[in-house]
């Protein structure tokens, strides 16, 4: 599973670093390192309401406080 988090200027200001940190911790905590590939990219063009996160081609808009719920539902819930 490939997860790409935008680290462009707008998403950085909206908390992309915090989201990356949380996702790294959750992947490690659940021992999913071999199944989840976390990546960063510059502007994905979908940064209207939150940090742009792409999961296997599907685009999501996240806020740092939504990260754990997103992880449980969209990442761990699909594995």
mmCIF file as gemmi writes it, N, C-alpha and C atoms, coordinates in Angstrom:
data_model
loop_
_atom_site.group_PDB
_atom_site.id
_atom_site.type_symbol
_atom_site.label_atom_id
_atom_site.label_alt_id
_atom_site.label_comp_id
_atom_site.label_asym_id
_atom_site.label_entity_id
_atom_site.label_seq_id
_atom_site.pdbx_PDB_ins_code
_atom_site.Cartn_x
_atom_site.Cartn_y
_atom_site.Cartn_z
_atom_site.occupancy
_atom_site.B_iso_or_equiv
_atom_site.pdbx_formal_charge
_atom_site.auth_seq_id
_atom_site.auth_asym_id
_atom_site.pdbx_PDB_model_num
ATOM 1 N N . UNK Axp A 1 ? 0.854 -1.171 0 1 0 ? 1 A 1
ATOM 2 C CA . UNK Axp A 1 ? 0 0 0 1 0 ? 1 A 1
ATOM 3 C C . UNK Axp A 1 ? 0.901 1.235 0 1 0 ? 1 A 1
ATOM 4 N N . UNK Axp A 2 ? 0.65 2.136 -0.926 1 0 ? 2 A 1
ATOM 5 C CA . UNK Axp A 2 ? 1.468 3.352 -1.047 1 0 ? 2 A 1
ATOM 6 C C . UNK Axp A 2 ? 0.676 4.561 -0.548 1 0 ? 2 A 1
ATOM 7 N N . UNK Axp A 3 ? 1.251 5.265 0.436 1 0 ? 3 A 1
ATOM 8 C CA . UNK Axp A 3 ? 0.643 6.456 1.009 1 0 ? 3 A 1
ATOM 9 C C . UNK Axp A 3 ? 1.593 7.624 0.746 1 0 ? 3 A 1
ATOM 10 N N . UNK Axp A 4 ? 1.089 8.654 0.048 1 0 ? 4 A 1
ATOM 11 C CA . UNK Axp A 4 ? 1.904 9.815 -0.274 1 0 ? 4 A 1
ATOM 12 C C . UNK Axp A 4 ? 1.31 11.051 0.388 1 0 ? 4 A 1
ATOM 13 N N . UNK Axp A 5 ? 2.131 11.743 1.162 1 0 ? 5 A 1
ATOM 14 C CA . UNK Axp A 5 ? 1.698 12.93 1.887 1 0 ? 5 A 1
ATOM 15 C C . UNK Axp A 5 ? 2.348 14.145 1.245 1 0 ? 5 A 1
ATOM 16 N N . UNK Axp A 6 ? 1.538 15.131 0.921 1 0 ? 6 A 1
ATOM 17 C CA . UNK Axp A 6 ? 2.07 16.348 0.322 1 0 ? 6 A 1
ATOM 18 C C . UNK Axp A 6 ? 2.872 17.131 1.357 1 0 ? 6 A 1
ATOM 19 N N . UNK Axp A 7 ? 4.058 17.582 0.929 1 0 ? 7 A 1
ATOM 20 C CA . UNK Axp A 7 ? 4.895 18.401 1.811 1 0 ? 7 A 1
ATOM 21 C C . UNK Axp A 7 ? 5.144 19.779 1.196 1 0 ? 7 A 1
ATOM 22 N N . UNK Axp A 8 ? 4.279 20.154 0.261 1 0 ? 8 A 1
ATOM 23 C CA . UNK Axp A 8 ? 4.367 21.483 -0.352 1 0 ? 8 A 1
ATOM 24 C C . UNK Axp A 8 ? 4.045 22.558 0.668 1 0 ? 8 A 1
ATOM 25 N N . UNK Axp A 9 ? 4.258 23.798 0.289 1 0 ? 9 A 1
ATOM 26 C CA . UNK Axp A 9 ? 4.107 24.934 1.219 1 0 ? 9 A 1
ATOM 27 C C . UNK Axp A 9 ? 2.758 24.98 1.923 1 0 ? 9 A 1
ATOM 28 N N . UNK Axp A 10 ? 1.666 24.917 1.155 1 0 ? 10 A 1
ATOM 29 C CA . UNK Axp A 10 ? 0.329 25.024 1.754 1 0 ? 10 A 1
ATOM 30 C C . UNK Axp A 10 ? 0.061 23.867 2.714 1 0 ? 10 A 1
ATOM 31 N N . UNK Axp A 11 ? 0.409 22.658 2.306 1 0 ? 11 A 1
ATOM 32 C CA . UNK Axp A 11 ? 0.165 21.5 3.173 1 0 ? 11 A 1
ATOM 33 C C . UNK Axp A 11 ? 1.098 21.508 4.38 1 0 ? 11 A 1
ATOM 34 N N . UNK Axp A 12 ? 2.306 21.995 4.196 1 0 ? 12 A 1
ATOM 35 C CA . UNK Axp A 12 ? 3.233 22.109 5.331 1 0 ? 12 A 1
ATOM 36 C C . UNK Axp A 12 ? 2.627 23.01 6.407 1 0 ? 12 A 1
ATOM 37 N N . UNK Axp A 13 ? 2.058 24.123 5.97 1 0 ? 13 A 1
ATOM 38 C CA . UNK Axp A 13 ? 1.441 25.059 6.918 1 0 ? 13 A 1
ATOM 39 C C . UNK Axp A 13 ? 0.202 24.466 7.581 1 0 ? 13 A 1
ATOM 40 N N . UNK Axp A 14 ? -0.439 23.505 6.934 1 0 ? 14 A 1
ATOM 41 C CA . UNK Axp A 14 ? -1.646 22.872 7.482 1 0 ? 14 A 1
ATOM 42 C C . UNK Axp A 14 ? -1.326 21.645 8.334 1 0 ? 14 A 1
ATOM 43 N N . UNK Axp A 15 ? -0.037 21.307 8.481 1 0 ? 15 A 1
ATOM 44 C CA . UNK Axp A 15 ? 0.337 20.234 9.403 1 0 ? 15 A 1
ATOM 45 C C . UNK Axp A 15 ? 0.835 18.946 8.788 1 0 ? 15 A 1
ATOM 46 N N . UNK Axp A 16 ? 1.357 18.988 7.574 1 0 ? 16 A 1
ATOM 47 C CA . UNK Axp A 16 ? 1.799 17.744 6.943 1 0 ? 16 A 1
ATOM 48 C C . UNK Axp A 16 ? 2.892 17.042 7.747 1 0 ? 16 A 1
ATOM 49 N N . UNK Axp A 17 ? 3.787 17.787 8.366 1 0 ? 17 A 1
ATOM 50 C CA . UNK Axp A 17 ? 4.858 17.157 9.148 1 0 ? 17 A 1
ATOM 51 C C . UNK Axp A 17 ? 4.284 16.373 10.323 1 0 ? 17 A 1
ATOM 52 N N . UNK Axp A 18 ? 3.279 16.926 10.975 1 0 ? 18 A 1
ATOM 53 C CA . UNK Axp A 18 ? 2.638 16.226 12.098 1 0 ? 18 A 1
ATOM 54 C C . UNK Axp A 18 ? 1.931 14.961 11.615 1 0 ? 18 A 1
ATOM 55 N N . UNK Axp A 19 ? 1.276 15.048 10.466 1 0 ? 19 A 1
ATOM 56 C CA . UNK Axp A 19 ? 0.591 13.881 9.896 1 0 ? 19 A 1
ATOM 57 C C . UNK Axp A 19 ? 1.608 12.793 9.555 1 0 ? 19 A 1
ATOM 58 N N . UNK Axp A 20 ? 2.718 13.181 8.943 1 0 ? 20 A 1
ATOM 59 C CA . UNK Axp A 20 ? 3.767 12.209 8.617 1 0 ? 20 A 1
ATOM 60 C C . UNK Axp A 20 ? 4.272 11.529 9.88 1 0 ? 20 A 1
ATOM 61 N N . UNK Axp A 21 ? 4.543 12.309 10.903 1 0 ? 21 A 1
ATOM 62 C CA . UNK Axp A 21 ? 5.046 11.762 12.163 1 0 ? 21 A 1
ATOM 63 C C . UNK Axp A 21 ? 4.05 10.775 12.777 1 0 ? 21 A 1
ATOM 64 N N . UNK Axp A 22 ? 2.78 11.143 12.785 1 0 ? 22 A 1
ATOM 65 C CA . UNK Axp A 22 ? 1.75 10.252 13.336 1 0 ? 22 A 1
ATOM 66 C C . UNK Axp A 22 ? 1.645 8.966 12.524 1 0 ? 22 A 1
ATOM 67 N N . UNK Axp A 23 ? 1.646 9.086 11.202 1 0 ? 23 A 1
ATOM 68 C CA . UNK Axp A 23 ? 1.54 7.894 10.355 1 0 ? 23 A 1
ATOM 69 C C . UNK Axp A 23 ? 2.754 6.978 10.535 1 0 ? 23 A 1
ATOM 70 N N . UNK Axp A 24 ? 3.942 7.556 10.641 1 0 ? 24 A 1
ATOM 71 C CA . UNK Axp A 24 ? 5.138 6.751 10.876 1 0 ? 24 A 1
ATOM 72 C C . UNK Axp A 24 ? 5.012 5.975 12.181 1 0 ? 24 A 1
ATOM 73 N N . UNK Axp A 25 ? 4.553 6.635 13.22 1 0 ? 25 A 1
ATOM 74 C CA . UNK Axp A 25 ? 4.387 5.984 14.525 1 0 ? 25 A 1
ATOM 75 C C . UNK Axp A 25 ? 3.337 4.882 14.474 1 0 ? 25 A 1
ATOM 76 N N . UNK Axp A 26 ? 2.217 5.156 13.819 1 0 ? 26 A 1
ATOM 77 C CA . UNK Axp A 26 ? 1.139 4.163 13.733 1 0 ? 26 A 1
ATOM 78 C C . UNK Axp A 26 ? 1.555 2.944 12.913 1 0 ? 26 A 1
ATOM 79 N N . UNK Axp A 27 ? 2.26 3.168 11.82 1 0 ? 27 A 1
ATOM 80 C CA . UNK Axp A 27 ? 2.742 2.052 10.995 1 0 ? 27 A 1
ATOM 81 C C . UNK Axp A 27 ? 3.692 1.187 11.815 1 0 ? 27 A 1
ATOM 82 N N . UNK Axp A 28 ? 4.587 1.829 12.549 1 0 ? 28 A 1
ATOM 83 C CA . UNK Axp A 28 ? 5.537 1.084 13.377 1 0 ? 28 A 1
ATOM 84 C C . UNK Axp A 28 ? 4.828 0.353 14.509 1 0 ? 28 A 1
ATOM 85 N N . UNK Axp A 29 ? 3.901 1.045 15.174 1 0 ? 29 A 1
ATOM 86 C CA . UNK Axp A 29 ? 3.153 0.462 16.29 1 0 ? 29 A 1
ATOM 87 C C . UNK Axp A 29 ? 2.38 -0.793 15.864 1 0 ? 29 A 1
ATOM 88 N N . UNK Axp A 30 ? 1.796 -0.745 14.674 1 0 ? 30 A 1
ATOM 89 C CA . UNK Axp A 30 ? 1.004 -1.875 14.17 1 0 ? 30 A 1
ATOM 90 C C . UNK Axp A 30 ? 1.855 -2.887 13.396 1 0 ? 30 A 1
ATOM 91 N N . UNK Axp A 31 ? 3.162 -2.609 13.313 1 0 ? 31 A 1
ATOM 92 C CA . UNK Axp A 31 ? 4.115 -3.491 12.615 1 0 ? 31 A 1
ATOM 93 C C . UNK Axp A 31 ? 3.732 -3.71 11.151 1 0 ? 31 A 1
ATOM 94 N N . UNK Axp A 32 ? 3.448 -2.621 10.48 1 0 ? 32 A 1
ATOM 95 C CA . UNK Axp A 32 ? 3.031 -2.683 9.076 1 0 ? 32 A 1
ATOM 96 C C . UNK Axp A 32 ? 4.103 -2.141 8.125 1 0 ? 32 A 1
ATOM 97 N N . UNK Axp A 33 ? 5.345 -2.055 8.598 1 0 ? 33 A 1
ATOM 98 C CA . UNK Axp A 33 ? 6.415 -1.475 7.796 1 0 ? 33 A 1
ATOM 99 C C . UNK Axp A 33 ? 6.552 -2.129 6.421 1 0 ? 33 A 1
ATOM 100 N N . UNK Axp A 34 ? 6.386 -3.429 6.339 1 0 ? 34 A 1
ATOM 101 C CA . UNK Axp A 34 ? 6.526 -4.142 5.067 1 0 ? 34 A 1
ATOM 102 C C . UNK Axp A 34 ? 5.315 -4.022 4.157 1 0 ? 34 A 1
ATOM 103 N N . UNK Axp A 35 ? 4.208 -3.498 4.697 1 0 ? 35 A 1
ATOM 104 C CA . UNK Axp A 35 ? 2.974 -3.423 3.921 1 0 ? 35 A 1
ATOM 105 C C . UNK Axp A 35 ? 2.577 -2.003 3.538 1 0 ? 35 A 1
ATOM 106 N N . UNK Axp A 36 ? 3.096 -1.014 4.27 1 0 ? 36 A 1
ATOM 107 C CA . UNK Axp A 36 ? 2.725 0.385 4.033 1 0 ? 36 A 1
ATOM 108 C C . UNK Axp A 36 ? 3.986 1.163 3.654 1 0 ? 36 A 1
ATOM 109 N N . UNK Axp A 37 ? 3.952 1.77 2.479 1 0 ? 37 A 1
ATOM 110 C CA . UNK Axp A 37 ? 5.064 2.564 1.968 1 0 ? 37 A 1
ATOM 111 C C . UNK Axp A 37 ? 4.697 4.038 2.081 1 0 ? 37 A 1
ATOM 112 N N . UNK Axp A 38 ? 5.294 4.741 3.058 1 0 ? 38 A 1
ATOM 113 C CA . UNK Axp A 38 ? 5.02 6.163 3.261 1 0 ? 38 A 1
ATOM 114 C C . UNK Axp A 38 ? 5.984 6.998 2.423 1 0 ? 38 A 1
ATOM 115 N N . UNK Axp A 39 ? 5.44 7.964 1.687 1 0 ? 39 A 1
ATOM 116 C CA . UNK Axp A 39 ? 6.234 8.834 0.82 1 0 ? 39 A 1
ATOM 117 C C . UNK Axp A 39 ? 5.793 10.271 0.983 1 0 ? 39 A 1
ATOM 118 N N . UNK Axp A 40 ? 6.667 11.173 0.581 1 0 ? 40 A 1
ATOM 119 C CA . UNK Axp A 40 ? 6.33 12.584 0.536 1 0 ? 40 A 1
ATOM 120 C C . UNK Axp A 40 ? 6.395 13.066 -0.907 1 0 ? 40 A 1
ATOM 121 N N . UNK Axp A 41 ? 5.642 14.095 -1.215 1 0 ? 41 A 1
ATOM 122 C CA . UNK Axp A 41 ? 5.704 14.694 -2.549 1 0 ? 41 A 1
ATOM 123 C C . UNK Axp A 41 ? 5.385 16.176 -2.42 1 0 ? 41 A 1
ATOM 124 N N . UNK Axp A 42 ? 5.81 16.918 -3.411 1 0 ? 42 A 1
ATOM 125 C CA . UNK Axp A 42 ? 5.451 18.328 -3.413 1 0 ? 42 A 1
ATOM 126 C C . UNK Axp A 42 ? 4.074 18.477 -4.02 1 0 ? 42 A 1
ATOM 127 N N . UNK Axp A 43 ? 3.563 19.655 -4.086 1 0 ? 43 A 1
ATOM 128 C CA . UNK Axp A 43 ? 2.168 19.96 -4.371 1 0 ? 43 A 1
ATOM 129 C C . UNK Axp A 43 ? 1.455 18.936 -5.249 1 0 ? 43 A 1
ATOM 130 N N . UNK Axp A 44 ? 0.386 18.406 -4.687 1 0 ? 44 A 1
ATOM 131 C CA . UNK Axp A 44 ? -0.461 17.447 -5.398 1 0 ? 44 A 1
ATOM 132 C C . UNK Axp A 44 ? -1.657 18.138 -6.025 1 0 ? 44 A 1
ATOM 133 N N . UNK Axp A 45 ? -1.829 19.425 -5.721 1 0 ? 45 A 1
ATOM 134 C CA . UNK Axp A 45 ? -2.905 20.197 -6.327 1 0 ? 45 A 1
ATOM 135 C C . UNK Axp A 45 ? -4.27 20.041 -5.69 1 0 ? 45 A 1
ATOM 136 N N . UNK Axp A 46 ? -4.343 19.412 -4.522 1 0 ? 46 A 1
ATOM 137 C CA . UNK Axp A 46 ? -5.631 19.178 -3.862 1 0 ? 46 A 1
ATOM 138 C C . UNK Axp A 46 ? -5.606 19.677 -2.423 1 0 ? 46 A 1
ATOM 139 N N . UNK Axp A 47 ? -5.032 20.841 -2.199 1 0 ? 47 A 1
ATOM 140 C CA . UNK Axp A 47 ? -4.796 21.296 -0.827 1 0 ? 47 A 1
ATOM 141 C C . UNK Axp A 47 ? -5.808 22.349 -0.37 1 0 ? 47 A 1
ATOM 142 N N . UNK Axp A 48 ? -7.043 22.217 -0.802 1 0 ? 48 A 1
ATOM 143 C CA . UNK Axp A 48 ? -8.051 23.229 -0.485 1 0 ? 48 A 1
ATOM 144 C C . UNK Axp A 48 ? -8.398 23.261 1.003 1 0 ? 48 A 1
ATOM 145 N N . UNK Axp A 49 ? -8.712 22.115 1.602 1 0 ? 49 A 1
ATOM 146 C CA . UNK Axp A 49 ? -9.201 22.139 2.98 1 0 ? 49 A 1
ATOM 147 C C . UNK Axp A 49 ? -8.279 21.48 3.994 1 0 ? 49 A 1
ATOM 148 N N . UNK Axp A 50 ? -7.241 20.806 3.54 1 0 ? 50 A 1
ATOM 149 C CA . UNK Axp A 50 ? -6.346 20.141 4.477 1 0 ? 50 A 1
ATOM 150 C C . UNK Axp A 50 ? -5.119 19.642 3.751 1 0 ? 50 A 1
ATOM 151 N N . UNK Axp A 51 ? -4.373 18.777 4.399 1 0 ? 51 A 1
ATOM 152 C CA . UNK Axp A 51 ? -3.168 18.202 3.81 1 0 ? 51 A 1
ATOM 153 C C . UNK Axp A 51 ? -3.589 17.113 2.825 1 0 ? 51 A 1
ATOM 154 N N . UNK Axp A 52 ? -3.032 17.175 1.641 1 0 ? 52 A 1
ATOM 155 C CA . UNK Axp A 52 ? -3.357 16.206 0.603 1 0 ? 52 A 1
ATOM 156 C C . UNK Axp A 52 ? -2.605 14.9 0.868 1 0 ? 52 A 1
ATOM 157 N N . UNK Axp A 53 ? -3.366 13.815 1.015 1 0 ? 53 A 1
ATOM 158 C CA . UNK Axp A 53 ? -2.802 12.489 1.223 1 0 ? 53 A 1
ATOM 159 C C . UNK Axp A 53 ? -3.389 11.592 0.152 1 0 ? 53 A 1
ATOM 160 N N . UNK Axp A 54 ? -2.506 10.903 -0.577 1 0 ? 54 A 1
ATOM 161 C CA . UNK Axp A 54 ? -2.95 9.995 -1.626 1 0 ? 54 A 1
ATOM 162 C C . UNK Axp A 54 ? -2.689 8.568 -1.174 1 0 ? 54 A 1
ATOM 163 N N . UNK Axp A 55 ? -3.711 7.74 -1.247 1 0 ? 55 A 1
ATOM 164 C CA . UNK Axp A 55 ? -3.62 6.341 -0.831 1 0 ? 55 A 1
ATOM 165 C C . UNK Axp A 55 ? -3.954 5.484 -2.032 1 0 ? 55 A 1
ATOM 166 N N . UNK Axp A 56 ? -2.938 4.843 -2.589 1 0 ? 56 A 1
ATOM 167 C CA . UNK Axp A 56 ? -3.115 4.018 -3.786 1 0 ? 56 A 1
ATOM 168 C C . UNK Axp A 56 ? -3.93 4.739 -4.862 1 0 ? 56 A 1
ATOM 169 N N . UNK Axp A 57 ? -3.617 6.007 -5.096 1 0 ? 57 A 1
ATOM 170 C CA . UNK Axp A 57 ? -4.273 6.784 -6.149 1 0 ? 57 A 1
ATOM 171 C C . UNK Axp A 57 ? -5.517 7.537 -5.726 1 0 ? 57 A 1
ATOM 172 N N . UNK Axp A 58 ? -6.055 7.246 -4.554 1 0 ? 58 A 1
ATOM 173 C CA . UNK Axp A 58 ? -7.238 7.945 -4.039 1 0 ? 58 A 1
ATOM 174 C C . UNK Axp A 58 ? -6.778 9.141 -3.217 1 0 ? 58 A 1
ATOM 175 N N . UNK Axp A 59 ? -7.388 10.305 -3.456 1 0 ? 59 A 1
ATOM 176 C CA . UNK Axp A 59 ? -6.971 11.532 -2.785 1 0 ? 59 A 1
ATOM 177 C C . UNK Axp A 59 ? -7.859 11.827 -1.576 1 0 ? 59 A 1
ATOM 178 N N . UNK Axp A 60 ? -7.215 12.147 -0.458 1 0 ? 60 A 1
ATOM 179 C CA . UNK Axp A 60 ? -7.898 12.511 0.782 1 0 ? 60 A 1
ATOM 180 C C . UNK Axp A 60 ? -7.351 13.847 1.246 1 0 ? 60 A 1
ATOM 181 N N . UNK Axp A 61 ? -8.126 14.563 2.017 1 0 ? 61 A 1
ATOM 182 C CA . UNK Axp A 61 ? -7.701 15.827 2.604 1 0 ? 61 A 1
ATOM 183 C C . UNK Axp A 61 ? -7.774 15.669 4.118 1 0 ? 61 A 1
ATOM 184 N N . UNK Axp A 62 ? -6.624 15.74 4.78 1 0 ? 62 A 1
ATOM 185 C CA . UNK Axp A 62 ? -6.556 15.461 6.218 1 0 ? 62 A 1
ATOM 186 C C . UNK Axp A 62 ? -6.126 16.666 7.039 1 0 ? 62 A 1
ATOM 187 N N . UNK Axp A 63 ? -6.577 16.658 8.262 1 0 ? 63 A 1
ATOM 188 C CA . UNK Axp A 63 ? -6.082 17.571 9.282 1 0 ? 63 A 1
ATOM 189 C C . UNK Axp A 63 ? -5.336 16.69 10.285 1 0 ? 63 A 1
ATOM 190 N N . UNK Axp A 64 ? -4.336 17.222 10.975 1 0 ? 64 A 1
ATOM 191 C CA . UNK Axp A 64 ? -3.575 16.392 11.913 1 0 ? 64 A 1
ATOM 192 C C . UNK Axp A 64 ? -4.454 15.626 12.909 1 0 ? 64 A 1
ATOM 193 N N . UNK Axp A 65 ? -5.505 16.26 13.382 1 0 ? 65 A 1
ATOM 194 C CA . UNK Axp A 65 ? -6.363 15.594 14.374 1 0 ? 65 A 1
ATOM 195 C C . UNK Axp A 65 ? -7.186 14.439 13.796 1 0 ? 65 A 1
ATOM 196 N N . UNK Axp A 66 ? -7.246 14.314 12.473 1 0 ? 66 A 1
ATOM 197 C CA . UNK Axp A 66 ? -7.989 13.227 11.816 1 0 ? 66 A 1
ATOM 198 C C . UNK Axp A 66 ? -7.106 12.044 11.442 1 0 ? 66 A 1
ATOM 199 N N . UNK Axp A 67 ? -5.818 12.152 11.694 1 0 ? 67 A 1
ATOM 200 C CA . UNK Axp A 67 ? -4.858 11.166 11.195 1 0 ? 67 A 1
ATOM 201 C C . UNK Axp A 67 ? -5.096 9.765 11.741 1 0 ? 67 A 1
ATOM 202 N N . UNK Axp A 68 ? -5.301 9.632 13.031 1 0 ? 68 A 1
ATOM 203 C CA . UNK Axp A 68 ? -5.465 8.293 13.621 1 0 ? 68 A 1
ATOM 204 C C . UNK Axp A 68 ? -6.713 7.609 13.067 1 0 ? 68 A 1
ATOM 205 N N . UNK Axp A 69 ? -7.813 8.338 12.981 1 0 ? 69 A 1
ATOM 206 C CA . UNK Axp A 69 ? -9.044 7.767 12.429 1 0 ? 69 A 1
ATOM 207 C C . UNK Axp A 69 ? -8.841 7.359 10.97 1 0 ? 69 A 1
ATOM 208 N N . UNK Axp A 70 ? -8.165 8.203 10.193 1 0 ? 70 A 1
ATOM 209 C CA . UNK Axp A 70 ? -7.854 7.889 8.797 1 0 ? 70 A 1
ATOM 210 C C . UNK Axp A 70 ? -7.019 6.615 8.718 1 0 ? 70 A 1
ATOM 211 N N . UNK Axp A 71 ? -6.005 6.523 9.564 1 0 ? 71 A 1
ATOM 212 C CA . UNK Axp A 71 ? -5.141 5.343 9.567 1 0 ? 71 A 1
ATOM 213 C C . UNK Axp A 71 ? -5.941 4.077 9.862 1 0 ? 71 A 1
ATOM 214 N N . UNK Axp A 72 ? -6.735 4.119 10.915 1 0 ? 72 A 1
ATOM 215 C CA . UNK Axp A 72 ? -7.505 2.929 11.31 1 0 ? 72 A 1
ATOM 216 C C . UNK Axp A 72 ? -8.479 2.488 10.214 1 0 ? 72 A 1
ATOM 217 N N . UNK Axp A 73 ? -9.168 3.444 9.62 1 0 ? 73 A 1
ATOM 218 C CA . UNK Axp A 73 ? -10.195 3.121 8.631 1 0 ? 73 A 1
ATOM 219 C C . UNK Axp A 73 ? -9.61 2.809 7.247 1 0 ? 73 A 1
ATOM 220 N N . UNK Axp A 74 ? -8.756 3.689 6.749 1 0 ? 74 A 1
ATOM 221 C CA . UNK Axp A 74 ? -8.325 3.597 5.372 1 0 ? 74 A 1
ATOM 222 C C . UNK Axp A 74 ? -7.049 2.779 5.151 1 0 ? 74 A 1
ATOM 223 N N . UNK Axp A 75 ? -6.199 2.711 6.156 1 0 ? 75 A 1
ATOM 224 C CA . UNK Axp A 75 ? -4.953 1.962 5.991 1 0 ? 75 A 1
ATOM 225 C C . UNK Axp A 75 ? -5.058 0.592 6.683 1 0 ? 75 A 1
ATOM 226 N N . UNK Axp A 76 ? -5.146 0.586 8.002 1 0 ? 76 A 1
ATOM 227 C CA . UNK Axp A 76 ? -5.221 -0.691 8.73 1 0 ? 76 A 1
ATOM 228 C C . UNK Axp A 76 ? -6.49 -1.452 8.352 1 0 ? 76 A 1
ATOM 229 N N . UNK Axp A 77 ? -7.566 -0.74 8.088 1 0 ? 77 A 1
ATOM 230 C CA . UNK Axp A 77 ? -8.826 -1.378 7.731 1 0 ? 77 A 1
ATOM 231 C C . UNK Axp A 77 ? -8.822 -2.073 6.385 1 0 ? 77 A 1
ATOM 232 N N . UNK Axp A 78 ? -7.87 -1.738 5.537 1 0 ? 78 A 1
ATOM 233 C CA . UNK Axp A 78 ? -7.775 -2.366 4.211 1 0 ? 78 A 1
ATOM 234 C C . UNK Axp A 78 ? -6.776 -3.527 4.159 1 0 ? 78 A 1
ATOM 235 N N . UNK Axp A 79 ? -5.993 -3.664 5.213 1 0 ? 79 A 1
ATOM 236 C CA . UNK Axp A 79 ? -4.974 -4.718 5.211 1 0 ? 79 A 1
ATOM 237 C C . UNK Axp A 79 ? -5.448 -5.973 5.88 1 0 ? 79 A 1
